[in-house]
Amino acid sequence: MVGHNIKDPRAIACIVFAAIGFPTIIVLLTMGGVFFADEHPKVLNYASSMCQVDSRSYKSYECKSRAYRYTCYGPVWDVHHGEKRDVFAIVEINKRYRSFSEALDKADEYQVSKYQN
């Protein structure tokens, strides 16, 4: 069986597809699990309740590239959420921006509520 050659092109195509497809499926499932683990707690805590945005601002972080470190910025919101909006939270996102104005533009997507419902 070791010296047997496969001559059918369909069998060769299936073997090549399986050799490429199986590891690809494993990688995609792993990446999906990582993204799910990162986003699912947010869905559990924030998606089903209404948030009242008390303030918005930005926070500076130290980011690094291959060659150097630099200051980057991320939007931050102070919110109250829950059934009676009695739970306080500070919401940050993982995305970082090179300038604070970009971070503030992202923070401005949610309006500050001046009243408590």
MIDOSE-1310 file (N, C-alpha, C; in nm, 2 decimals, decimal comma, always signed):
residues 117
mvgh	+0,08/-0,12/+0,00/+0,00/+0,00/+0,00/+0,09/+0,13/+0,00; +0,21/+0,11/+0,05/+0,30/+0,23/+0,06/+0,34/+0,28/-0,08; +0,36/+0,19/-0,17/+0,41/+0,22/-0,30/+0,29/+0,25/-0,40; +0,17/+0,24/-0,35/+0,05/+0,26/-0,44/+0,03/+0,41/-0,47
nikd	+0,02/+0,45/-0,59/+0,00/+0,58/-0,64/-0,15/+0,61/-0,66; -0,20/+0,73/-0,62/-0,34/+0,77/-0,64/-0,34/+0,84/-0,77; -0,43/+0,78/-0,86/-0,43/+0,84/-0,99/-0,56/+0,92/-1,02; -0,66/+0,90/-0,93/-0,79/+0,97/-0,95/-0,78/+1,12/-0,90
prai	-0,80/+1,21/-0,99/-0,78/+1,35/-0,95/-0,89/+1,40/-0,85; -1,00/+1,34/-0,85/-1,10/+1,37/-0,74/-1,05/+1,33/-0,61; -0,99/+1,22/-0,59/-0,93/+1,18/-0,47/-0,82/+1,27/-0,42; -0,74/+1,31/-0,51/-0,63/+1,40/-0,48/-0,69/+1,54/-0,43
aciv	-0,79/+1,58/-0,50/-0,85/+1,71/-0,47/-0,92/+1,70/-0,33; -0,98/+1,59/-0,30/-1,04/+1,57/-0,16/-0,94/+1,57/-0,05; -0,83/+1,50/-0,08/-0,72/+1,50/+0,02/-0,66/+1,63/+0,05; -0,64/+1,71/-0,06/-0,58/+1,85/-0,05/-0,68/+1,94/+0,02
faai	-0,81/+1,93/-0,01/-0,92/+2,01/+0,05/-0,92/+1,97/+0,20; -0,92/+1,84/+0,24/-0,92/+1,80/+0,38/-0,80/+1,85/+0,45; -0,68/+1,85/+0,39/-0,56/+1,89/+0,45/-0,56/+2,04/+0,48; -0,62/+2,12/+0,39/-0,63/+2,26/+0,41/-0,75/+2,30/+0,50
gfpt	-0,86/+2,24/+0,47/-0,99/+2,28/+0,53/-1,00/+2,25/+0,68; -0,95/+2,13/+0,72/-0,96/+2,09/+0,86/-0,89/+2,19/+0,96; -0,76/+2,22/+0,93/-0,69/+2,32/+1,02/-0,76/+2,46/+1,01; -0,81/+2,50/+0,90/-0,88/+2,62/+0,88/-1,00/+2,63/+0,97
iivl	-1,08/+2,52/+0,98/-1,20/+2,52/+1,06/-1,16/+2,53/+1,21; -1,05/+2,46/+1,25/-1,00/+2,46/+1,39/-0,96/+2,61/+1,42; -0,89/+2,67/+1,34/-0,85/+2,81/+1,36/-0,97/+2,90/+1,37; -1,06/+2,89/+1,28/-1,18/+2,98/+1,29/-1,27/+2,95/+1,41
ltmg	-1,28/+2,83/+1,45/-1,36/+2,80/+1,57/-1,29/+2,86/+1,70; -1,16/+2,85/+1,70/-1,08/+2,90/+1,81/-1,10/+3,05/+1,82; -1,08/+3,12/+1,70/-1,10/+3,27/+1,70/-1,24/+3,31/+1,74; -1,34/+3,23/+1,69/-1,48/+3,26/+1,73/-1,50/+3,25/+1,88
gvff	-1,44/+3,14/+1,94/-1,45/+3,12/+2,09/-1,39/+3,24/+2,16; -1,27/+3,29/+2,12/-1,21/+3,40/+2,18/-1,29/+3,53/+2,18; -1,35/+3,55/+2,06/-1,43/+3,67/+2,04/-1,56/+3,66/+2,12; -1,62/+3,54/+2,13/-1,74/+3,52/+2,21/-1,71/+3,54/+2,35
adeh	-1,60/+3,49/+2,40/-1,56/+3,50/+2,54/-1,54/+3,65/+2,58; -1,50/+3,73/+2,48/-1,47/+3,87/+2,51/-1,60/+3,95/+2,51; -1,69/+3,92/+2,42/-1,81/+4,00/+2,40/-1,93/+3,95/+2,48; -1,94/+3,82/+2,52/-2,06/+3,77/+2,58/-2,09/+3,83/+2,72
pkvl	-1,98/+3,86/+2,80/-2,01/+3,93/+2,93/-2,08/+4,06/+2,91; -2,04/+4,13/+2,80/-2,10/+4,26/+2,78/-2,24/+4,25/+2,74; -2,28/+4,15/+2,67/-2,42/+4,12/+2,63/-2,50/+4,09/+2,76; -2,44/+4,01/+2,84/-2,52/+3,97/+2,97/-2,54/+4,09/+3,06
nyas	-2,44/+4,18/+3,07/-2,45/+4,29/+3,16/-2,52/+4,42/+3,10; -2,51/+4,44/+2,97/-2,55/+4,57/+2,92/-2,66/+4,56/+2,82; -2,67/+4,46/+2,74/-2,76/+4,46/+2,63/-2,91/+4,46/+2,67; -2,94/+4,39/+2,78/-3,09/+4,38/+2,81/-3,13/+4,50/+2,90
smcq	-3,04/+4,59/+2,94/-3,09/+4,70/+3,02/-3,06/+4,83/+2,95; -3,13/+4,93/+2,99/-3,11/+5,07/+2,93/-3,00/+5,13/+3,01; -2,91/+5,20/+2,94/-2,81/+5,27/+3,01/-2,84/+5,42/+3,01; -2,80/+5,49/+3,12/-2,80/+5,63/+3,12/-2,66/+5,68/+3,13
vdsr	-2,62/+5,75/+3,03/-2,48/+5,80/+3,02/-2,47/+5,92/+3,11; -2,39/+5,92/+3,21/-2,37/+6,04/+3,30/-2,26/+6,13/+3,25; -2,15/+6,07/+3,19/-2,05/+6,15/+3,14/-1,97/+6,07/+3,04; -1,90/+6,14/+2,95/-1,81/+6,07/+2,86/-1,68/+6,14/+2,85
syks	-1,57/+6,07/+2,83/-1,44/+6,13/+2,82/-1,35/+6,03/+2,75; -1,22/+6,05/+2,77/-1,12/+5,96/+2,71/-1,02/+5,93/+2,82; -0,95/+5,82/+2,79/-0,84/+5,78/+2,88/-0,72/+5,75/+2,80; -0,60/+5,79/+2,85/-0,48/+5,76/+2,78/-0,42/+5,63/+2,82
yeck	-0,36/+5,56/+2,72/-0,30/+5,43/+2,74/-0,16/+5,44/+2,68; -0,08/+5,34/+2,71/+0,05/+5,32/+2,64/+0,04/+5,21/+2,55; +0,05/+5,24/+2,42/+0,04/+5,14/+2,32/+0,18/+5,11/+2,26; +0,19/+5,00/+2,20/+0,32/+4,97/+2,14/+0,31/+4,92/+2,00
sray	+0,40/+4,95/+1,91/+0,41/+4,89/+1,78/+0,53/+4,81/+1,78; +0,57/+4,77/+1,67/+0,69/+4,68/+1,66/+0,82/+4,76/+1,71; +0,83/+4,88/+1,67/+0,95/+4,96/+1,70/+0,95/+5,05/+1,82; +0,83/+5,10/+1,86/+0,83/+5,20/+1,96/+0,70/+5,20/+2,04
rytc	+0,70/+5,27/+2,15/+0,58/+5,29/+2,23/+0,53/+5,43/+2,21; +0,39/+5,44/+2,22/+0,33/+5,57/+2,20/+0,21/+5,58/+2,29; +0,16/+5,71/+2,31/+0,04/+5,73/+2,38/-0,08/+5,72/+2,29; -0,18/+5,64/+2,33/-0,30/+5,62/+2,25/-0,42/+5,65/+2,35
ygpv	-0,54/+5,66/+2,29/-0,65/+5,70/+2,37/-0,77/+5,61/+2,34; -0,86/+5,60/+2,44/-0,98/+5,52/+2,43/-1,09/+5,59/+2,49; -1,21/+5,58/+2,44/-1,33/+5,65/+2,50/-1,38/+5,58/+2,63; -1,43/+5,66/+2,72/-1,48/+5,61/+2,85/-1,61/+5,67/+2,88
wdvh	-1,70/+5,59/+2,92/-1,84/+5,64/+2,96/-1,86/+5,60/+3,11; -1,92/+5,70/+3,18/-1,97/+5,67/+3,32/-2,12/+5,65/+3,30; -2,17/+5,53/+3,34/-2,31/+5,50/+3,31/-2,38/+5,45/+3,43; -2,51/+5,46/+3,44/-2,59/+5,39/+3,53/-2,68/+5,29/+3,45
hgek	-2,70/+5,17/+3,49/-2,78/+5,08/+3,42/-2,85/+4,99/+3,52; -2,93/+4,90/+3,46/-3,01/+4,81/+3,55/-3,16/+4,85/+3,54; -3,24/+4,77/+3,61/-3,38/+4,79/+3,60/-3,42/+4,93/+3,65; -3,36/+4,98/+3,76/-3,39/+5,12/+3,81/-3,28/+5,21/+3,78
rdvf	-3,18/+5,17/+3,70/-3,06/+5,25/+3,67/-2,99/+5,28/+3,80; -2,97/+5,18/+3,88/-2,91/+5,20/+4,01/-2,77/+5,14/+4,01; -2,72/+5,08/+3,90/-2,59/+5,02/+3,90/-2,50/+5,11/+3,82; -2,39/+5,15/+3,89/-2,29/+5,24/+3,83/-2,19/+5,15/+3,76
aive	-2,14/+5,19/+3,64/-2,03/+5,12/+3,57/-1,95/+5,22/+3,49; -1,83/+5,19/+3,47/-1,74/+5,27/+3,38/-1,72/+5,17/+3,26; -1,76/+5,22/+3,14/-1,75/+5,14/+3,02/-1,64/+5,19/+2,94; -1,55/+5,10/+2,90/-1,44/+5,13/+2,81/-1,44/+5,02/+2,70
inkr	-1,39/+5,06/+2,58/-1,38/+4,97/+2,47/-1,24/+4,93/+2,45; -1,22/+4,82/+2,38/-1,08/+4,78/+2,36/-1,01/+4,85/+2,24; -1,08/+4,92/+2,16/-1,02/+4,99/+2,04/-0,95/+5,11/+2,09; -0,83/+5,13/+2,04/-0,75/+5,25/+2,08/-0,73/+5,34/+1,96
yrsf	-0,72/+5,47/+1,98/-0,71/+5,57/+1,88/-0,58/+5,65/+1,90; -0,52/+5,70/+1,79/-0,40/+5,77/+1,80/-0,41/+5,91/+1,86; -0,53/+5,97/+1,84/-0,55/+6,11/+1,90/-0,67/+6,11/+1,99; -0,67/+6,20/+2,09/-0,78/+6,21/+2,18/-0,91/+6,26/+2,11
seal	-0,89/+6,33/+2,00/-1,01/+6,38/+1,94/-1,09/+6,27/+1,87; -1,02/+6,17/+1,82/-1,08/+6,05/+1,76/-1,16/+5,97/+1,87; -1,10/+5,96/+1,99/-1,16/+5,89/+2,10/-1,28/+5,97/+2,15; -1,28/+6,10/+2,15/-1,39/+6,18/+2,19/-1,50/+6,17/+2,09
dkad	-1,47/+6,17/+1,96/-1,57/+6,15/+1,86/-1,65/+6,02/+1,88; -1,57/+5,91/+1,91/-1,64/+5,78/+1,94/-1,72/+5,79/+2,06; -1,67/+5,86/+2,17/-1,75/+5,88/+2,29/-1,88/+5,96/+2,27; -1,88/+6,05/+2,17/-1,99/+6,13/+2,14/-2,11/+6,06/+2,07
eyqv	-2,08/+5,93/+2,03/-2,19/+5,86/+1,97/-2,31/+5,83/+2,07; -2,28/+5,84/+2,20/-2,38/+5,82/+2,30/-2,40/+5,95/+2,38; -2,52/+6,00/+2,38/-2,55/+6,13/+2,44/-2,56/+6,12/+2,59; -2,51/+6,23/+2,66/-2,52/+6,23/+2,80/-2,66/+6,27/+2,84
skyq	-2,72/+6,19/+2,93/-2,86/+6,21/+2,98/-2,85/+6,31/+3,10; -2,93/+6,41/+3,09/-2,93/+6,51/+3,20/-3,03/+6,48/+3,30; -3,11/+6,37/+3,28/-3,22/+6,34/+3,38/-3,21/+6,19/+3,41; -3,27/+6,16/+3,52/-3,28/+6,02/+3,57/-3,43/+5,98/+3,55
n	-3,45/+5,87/+3,47/-3,58/+5,82/+3,45/-3,63/+5,73/+3,56
